[in-house]
Amino acid sequence: RSASPRLFAICLRLLPDRAEAEDVLQEVFTAIWHKAEQFDPSRASAMAWMGMIARNRAIDRLRSPGHAVRTTAIELGDELP
């Protein structure tokens, strides 16, 4: 099975902006390619290892200085007297 949907789901869970999650997913696959020799099947499954990379990259993006925090306004309506 393809790892892409699972890794994208991890990125999208942490980064609700789809375009940003797609960018991070591309970084994830690049990191997997460059770190392939570090994979140790005695420590974790391939999917768990790749999932950890995806999670860490998404968190790194959230912590990056240029990342804008998005907030949603809450409508209070007329509940107050």
Buried (B, 14 or more C-beta within 10 A) or exposed (E): EEBEEEBBBBBBEBBEBEEBBBBBBEBBBEBBEEEEEEBEEEEEEEEEBBBEBBBEBBEEBEEEEEEEEEEEEEEEEEEEE
